[in-house]
Amino acid sequence: MRIQCPFCGERESGEFAYFGDADHHQNFNSPDAQTQSFEAVYLRDNPAGPHNELWYHSFGCRSWLRVTRDTRTHEILAVGLAKRNPI
Amino acid sequence: MRYSIFNLVRQAFSRHSGWTPAWREAAPKATYDVIIIGGGGHGLATAYYLAKVHGLSRVAVLEKRYIGSGNAGRNTTIIRSNYLLPGNLPFYEFSMTLWERLEQELNYNAMVSQRGVLNLFHSDAQRDAFARRGNAMRLHGVDAELLNAAAVRRMAPFLDFDTARFPIHGGLLQRRGGSARHDAVVWGYARAANALGVDIIQNCEVTGFIREAGRVAGVETTRGEIRAAKTGMAVAGNTSRIARMAGLRLPIESHVLQAFVTEAIKPLIPGVITFGAGHFYISQSDKGGLVFGGDLDGYNSYAQRGNLPMVENVCEEGMALIPAMGRVRMLRSWGGVMDMSMDGSPIIDRAPIEGLYLNGGWCYGGFKATPASGWCFAHLMARDEPHEVARAYRLSRFATGHIVDEKGVGAQPNLH
């Protein structure tokens, strides 16, 4: 599995650390903040198919990346900087 | 047909032409009392105990491919009950007692071999942690012995004891631990369940749930609708996928775990040995191959195959522990899809929808749990109340904070 880092180019996955699902949100000011917090910490869609996830290029440029990857084939569908799509 | 020395002799006179299939190929009926989704060890064990202990015979096990084709056939076959937490210890020890009488119970040779599980420690702090775990085990009536380096050396002289980086200071030994033949466990439960009237339906994939009046009334499959008052899921690896068909979102991620086997060599490794400075476990199969594995690859996956960085990592750990391993060739590696729960412990509970029951989140400890998982899930489905030793495995524990986090790493499933 190789990830196309926007700064470093194509690098093997061993250079990256995985941080999981990029799409769990929580709003601490919402009236149901407690429920949102529980869902953000514990519940996951865990799809078999395209999955948005966060990877950290720890042995490279140390940027946080938002990667879309197919969990059935490990094919990388899209890579972007995480900060452009804030979680 | 009962397997015994007398039947073996009798069959020998008829050139072994009289043996019958171990289970029949069942076609799905329109209704059952209970449907179990998933024909792995856990699903078949559940069906067996539903029929045996609770007297239910209208039970069907639905398997999308052939029985034992998922994680039941992909694990490293280790059985043990060397846990720390009060939520886990009684459950896994119950499982161990079921393993100890499994073959007589099923009349099937599952090759249960109590050769011992030895967890090595490499520092004073780790010795303290292992002594604590051993004490917790003994308080729960589980056997545990703390060995010093000399005792470990007598058991396993081939280990690399005196490296500067990871010197072996000793180990925590559970003599009653060991291994079993994973396929035989599946076949044994299938044969015994079949004998009690359970329908084992292969090549039957569940594609949806039948919902009636807010409850689950059965399943839609590739072989038509099948109705039942109670439907249970034992599909670890795919729990999120199936639960989503019922509109549920669970505290589970699916991750790939790789395992490896080398060419067969003469007996070398006496039991199961684990490396405490990393995450590596190894045993030797009866055929002679060294069977070993390590950590998850670490990313969500349903692919049933892993990547090379983890292959390298596991092999490095193996070489750090047993330098002689460098002389044998690796034959195969493979991957299985693990139901990684958010606290590293399983879920055996009623789903939030009436008529649906959950059994999943086994992380990579599902094989050893097979008998107790089946027993407790059958108890839950038959009586609608959790079994005494599985009370900690409620789905609600994540919301209430009663998590069972054996490793203490928090809600980060790829670290459990």
Interface residues (C-beta under 8 A of the other chain):
Chain A: M1 E12 S13 G14 Y18 G20 D21 F38 E39 V41 Y42 L43 R44 D45 N46 P47 A48 H51 E53 R69 T71 R72 T73 H74
Chain B: N238 S240 R241 R244 R249 L250 P251 I252 E253 S254 G298 Y299 N300 S301 Y302 A303 N307 L308 P309 E312 M342 F398 A399 A411 Q412 P413 N414
